[in-house]
Amino acid sequence: MKAYNLILTLYKSLHLCSICCCCTFFLIQTIFPCKRNQNFLQTFFG
């Protein structure tokens, strides 16, 4: 039973980590957008 709990905890932490990674990636994409969004940024902040 302990091994099961360990695997479950590991899975939950990995799941949280992947969510955090996705959120970080989304934030980075928002702050440093791709090339296609640079024109929009230039008109907005230009």
DRENLO-792213 format. One record per atom (N, C-alpha, C, O): residue in one letter; x, y, z; atom name. Coordinates in Angstrom, 1 decimal. Layout:
! DRENLO-792213
LUMMAR | resn | xx | yy | zz | name
LUMMAR | A | X | Y | Z | CA
...
END
This chain:
! DRENLO-792213
LUMMAR | resn | xx | yy | zz | name
LUMMAR | M | 0.8 | -1.2 | 0.0 | N
LUMMAR | M | 0.0 | 0.0 | 0.0 | CA
LUMMAR | M | 0.9 | 1.3 | 0.0 | C
LUMMAR | M | 0.5 | 2.3 | -0.6 | O
LUMMAR | K | 2.0 | 1.2 | 0.7 | N
LUMMAR | K | 2.9 | 2.4 | 0.7 | CA
LUMMAR | K | 3.4 | 2.7 | -0.7 | C
LUMMAR | K | 3.5 | 3.9 | -1.1 | O
LUMMAR | A | 3.7 | 1.7 | -1.5 | N
LUMMAR | A | 4.2 | 1.9 | -2.8 | CA
LUMMAR | A | 3.2 | 2.6 | -3.7 | C
LUMMAR | A | 3.5 | 3.5 | -4.5 | O
LUMMAR | Y | 1.9 | 2.1 | -3.5 | N
LUMMAR | Y | 0.8 | 2.7 | -4.2 | CA
LUMMAR | Y | 0.7 | 4.2 | -3.9 | C
LUMMAR | Y | 0.5 | 5.1 | -4.8 | O
LUMMAR | N | 0.8 | 4.6 | -2.6 | N
LUMMAR | N | 0.7 | 6.0 | -2.2 | CA
LUMMAR | N | 1.8 | 6.8 | -2.7 | C
LUMMAR | N | 1.7 | 7.9 | -3.1 | O
LUMMAR | L | 3.0 | 6.2 | -2.7 | N
LUMMAR | L | 4.2 | 6.8 | -3.3 | CA
LUMMAR | L | 4.0 | 7.1 | -4.8 | C
LUMMAR | L | 4.3 | 8.2 | -5.2 | O
LUMMAR | I | 3.5 | 6.1 | -5.5 | N
LUMMAR | I | 3.3 | 6.3 | -6.9 | CA
LUMMAR | I | 2.2 | 7.4 | -7.2 | C
LUMMAR | I | 2.3 | 8.2 | -8.1 | O
LUMMAR | L | 1.2 | 7.4 | -6.3 | N
LUMMAR | L | 0.1 | 8.3 | -6.5 | CA
LUMMAR | L | 0.6 | 9.7 | -6.2 | C
LUMMAR | L | 0.3 | 10.7 | -6.9 | O
LUMMAR | T | 1.4 | 9.9 | -5.1 | N
LUMMAR | T | 2.0 | 11.2 | -4.8 | CA
LUMMAR | T | 2.9 | 11.7 | -6.0 | C
LUMMAR | T | 2.9 | 12.8 | -6.3 | O
LUMMAR | L | 3.7 | 10.8 | -6.5 | N
LUMMAR | L | 4.6 | 11.1 | -7.6 | CA
LUMMAR | L | 3.8 | 11.5 | -8.8 | C
LUMMAR | L | 4.2 | 12.5 | -9.4 | O
LUMMAR | Y | 2.8 | 10.8 | -9.1 | N
LUMMAR | Y | 1.9 | 11.1 | -10.2 | CA
LUMMAR | Y | 1.3 | 12.5 | -10.1 | C
LUMMAR | Y | 1.3 | 13.3 | -11.0 | O
LUMMAR | K | 0.8 | 12.8 | -8.8 | N
LUMMAR | K | 0.2 | 14.1 | -8.6 | CA
LUMMAR | K | 1.2 | 15.2 | -8.7 | C
LUMMAR | K | 0.9 | 16.3 | -9.3 | O
LUMMAR | S | 2.4 | 15.0 | -8.2 | N
LUMMAR | S | 3.4 | 16.1 | -8.3 | CA
LUMMAR | S | 3.8 | 16.3 | -9.8 | C
LUMMAR | S | 4.1 | 17.4 | -10.2 | O
LUMMAR | L | 3.9 | 15.2 | -10.5 | N
LUMMAR | L | 4.3 | 15.3 | -11.9 | CA
LUMMAR | L | 3.1 | 16.0 | -12.7 | C
LUMMAR | L | 3.4 | 16.8 | -13.6 | O
LUMMAR | H | 1.9 | 15.7 | -12.3 | N
LUMMAR | H | 0.8 | 16.3 | -13.0 | CA
LUMMAR | H | 0.8 | 17.8 | -12.7 | C
LUMMAR | H | 0.6 | 18.7 | -13.6 | O
LUMMAR | L | 1.0 | 18.2 | -11.4 | N
LUMMAR | L | 1.1 | 19.6 | -11.1 | CA
LUMMAR | L | 2.3 | 20.3 | -11.8 | C
LUMMAR | L | 2.2 | 21.4 | -12.3 | O
LUMMAR | C | 3.4 | 19.6 | -11.9 | N
LUMMAR | C | 4.6 | 20.1 | -12.6 | CA
LUMMAR | C | 4.2 | 20.4 | -14.1 | C
LUMMAR | C | 4.6 | 21.4 | -14.6 | O
LUMMAR | S | 3.5 | 19.5 | -14.7 | N
LUMMAR | S | 3.2 | 19.7 | -16.1 | CA
LUMMAR | S | 2.2 | 20.8 | -16.3 | C
LUMMAR | S | 2.3 | 21.6 | -17.2 | O
LUMMAR | I | 1.3 | 21.0 | -15.3 | N
LUMMAR | I | 0.4 | 22.2 | -15.3 | CA
LUMMAR | I | 1.2 | 23.5 | -15.2 | C
LUMMAR | I | 1.0 | 24.4 | -15.9 | O
LUMMAR | C | 2.2 | 23.5 | -14.2 | N
LUMMAR | C | 3.0 | 24.6 | -14.1 | CA
LUMMAR | C | 3.8 | 24.9 | -15.3 | C
LUMMAR | C | 4.0 | 26.1 | -15.7 | O
LUMMAR | C | 4.4 | 23.9 | -15.9 | N
LUMMAR | C | 5.1 | 24.1 | -17.1 | CA
LUMMAR | C | 4.3 | 24.6 | -18.2 | C
LUMMAR | C | 4.7 | 25.5 | -19.0 | O
LUMMAR | C | 3.0 | 24.2 | -18.4 | N
LUMMAR | C | 2.1 | 24.7 | -19.4 | CA
LUMMAR | C | 1.8 | 26.2 | -19.1 | C
LUMMAR | C | 1.8 | 27.0 | -20.0 | O
LUMMAR | C | 1.6 | 26.5 | -17.8 | N
LUMMAR | C | 1.3 | 27.9 | -17.5 | CA
LUMMAR | C | 2.5 | 28.8 | -17.7 | C
LUMMAR | C | 2.3 | 29.9 | -18.3 | O
LUMMAR | T | 3.7 | 28.3 | -17.4 | N
LUMMAR | T | 4.9 | 29.1 | -17.6 | CA
LUMMAR | T | 5.1 | 29.3 | -19.1 | C
LUMMAR | T | 5.4 | 30.4 | -19.6 | O
LUMMAR | F | 4.9 | 28.2 | -19.9 | N
LUMMAR | F | 5.0 | 28.3 | -21.4 | CA
LUMMAR | F | 4.0 | 29.3 | -21.9 | C
LUMMAR | F | 4.3 | 30.1 | -22.8 | O
LUMMAR | F | 2.8 | 29.3 | -21.4 | N
LUMMAR | F | 1.7 | 30.2 | -21.8 | CA
LUMMAR | F | 2.1 | 31.7 | -21.5 | C
LUMMAR | F | 2.0 | 32.6 | -22.3 | O
LUMMAR | L | 2.6 | 31.9 | -20.3 | N
LUMMAR | L | 3.1 | 33.2 | -19.9 | CA
LUMMAR | L | 4.2 | 33.7 | -20.7 | C
LUMMAR | L | 4.2 | 34.9 | -21.1 | O
LUMMAR | I | 5.2 | 32.8 | -21.0 | N
LUMMAR | I | 6.3 | 33.2 | -21.8 | CA
LUMMAR | I | 5.8 | 33.6 | -23.2 | C
LUMMAR | I | 6.3 | 34.5 | -23.8 | O
LUMMAR | Q | 4.9 | 32.8 | -23.8 | N
LUMMAR | Q | 4.3 | 33.1 | -25.1 | CA
LUMMAR | Q | 3.6 | 34.4 | -25.0 | C
LUMMAR | Q | 3.5 | 35.2 | -26.1 | O
LUMMAR | T | 3.0 | 34.8 | -23.9 | N
LUMMAR | T | 2.3 | 36.1 | -23.8 | CA
LUMMAR | T | 3.3 | 37.2 | -23.7 | C
LUMMAR | T | 3.1 | 38.3 | -24.3 | O
LUMMAR | I | 4.3 | 37.0 | -22.9 | N
LUMMAR | I | 5.3 | 38.1 | -22.7 | CA
LUMMAR | I | 6.2 | 38.3 | -23.9 | C
LUMMAR | I | 6.5 | 39.4 | -24.3 | O
LUMMAR | F | 6.7 | 37.1 | -24.4 | N
LUMMAR | F | 7.6 | 37.1 | -25.5 | CA
LUMMAR | F | 6.9 | 36.4 | -26.7 | C
LUMMAR | F | 7.1 | 35.2 | -26.9 | O
LUMMAR | P | 6.0 | 37.1 | -27.4 | N
LUMMAR | P | 5.2 | 36.4 | -28.4 | CA
LUMMAR | P | 6.0 | 35.9 | -29.6 | C
LUMMAR | P | 7.2 | 36.4 | -29.8 | O
LUMMAR | C | 5.4 | 35.1 | -30.4 | N
LUMMAR | C | 6.1 | 34.6 | -31.6 | CA
LUMMAR | C | 6.2 | 35.7 | -32.6 | C
LUMMAR | C | 5.6 | 36.8 | -32.4 | O
LUMMAR | K | 6.8 | 35.4 | -33.7 | N
LUMMAR | K | 7.1 | 36.4 | -34.7 | CA
LUMMAR | K | 5.8 | 37.0 | -35.3 | C
LUMMAR | K | 5.7 | 38.2 | -35.6 | O
LUMMAR | R | 4.8 | 36.2 | -35.4 | N
LUMMAR | R | 3.5 | 36.7 | -36.0 | CA
LUMMAR | R | 2.9 | 37.7 | -35.1 | C
LUMMAR | R | 2.0 | 38.5 | -35.6 | O
LUMMAR | N | 3.2 | 37.7 | -33.8 | N
LUMMAR | N | 2.6 | 38.7 | -32.9 | CA
LUMMAR | N | 3.4 | 40.0 | -32.8 | C
LUMMAR | N | 3.0 | 40.9 | -32.2 | O
LUMMAR | Q | 4.6 | 40.0 | -33.3 | N
LUMMAR | Q | 5.5 | 41.1 | -33.2 | CA
LUMMAR | Q | 5.0 | 42.4 | -33.9 | C
LUMMAR | Q | 5.1 | 43.5 | -33.4 | O
LUMMAR | N | 4.3 | 42.2 | -35.0 | N
LUMMAR | N | 3.7 | 43.3 | -35.7 | CA
LUMMAR | N | 2.7 | 43.9 | -34.9 | C
LUMMAR | N | 2.6 | 45.2 | -34.8 | O
LUMMAR | F | 1.9 | 43.1 | -34.2 | N
LUMMAR | F | 0.8 | 43.6 | -33.4 | CA
LUMMAR | F | 1.4 | 44.4 | -32.2 | C
LUMMAR | F | 0.9 | 45.5 | -31.9 | O
LUMMAR | L | 2.5 | 43.9 | -31.7 | N
LUMMAR | L | 3.2 | 44.6 | -30.6 | CA
LUMMAR | L | 3.8 | 45.9 | -31.1 | C
LUMMAR | L | 3.7 | 46.9 | -30.3 | O
LUMMAR | Q | 4.3 | 45.9 | -32.3 | N
LUMMAR | Q | 4.9 | 47.1 | -32.8 | CA
LUMMAR | Q | 3.9 | 48.2 | -33.0 | C
LUMMAR | Q | 4.1 | 49.4 | -32.7 | O
LUMMAR | T | 2.7 | 47.8 | -33.5 | N
LUMMAR | T | 1.6 | 48.8 | -33.7 | CA
LUMMAR | T | 1.1 | 49.2 | -32.3 | C
LUMMAR | T | 0.6 | 50.4 | -32.2 | O
LUMMAR | F | 1.1 | 48.3 | -31.4 | N
LUMMAR | F | 0.5 | 48.6 | -30.1 | CA
LUMMAR | F | 1.4 | 49.5 | -29.2 | C
LUMMAR | F | 1.0 | 50.5 | -28.6 | O
LUMMAR | F | 2.7 | 49.1 | -29.2 | N
LUMMAR | F | 3.7 | 49.9 | -28.4 | CA
LUMMAR | F | 4.6 | 50.7 | -29.2 | C
LUMMAR | F | 5.5 | 51.4 | -28.7 | O
LUMMAR | G | 4.5 | 50.7 | -30.5 | N
LUMMAR | G | 5.4 | 51.4 | -31.4 | CA
LUMMAR | G | 5.3 | 52.9 | -31.3 | C
LUMMAR | G | 6.1 | 53.6 | -32.0 | O
END
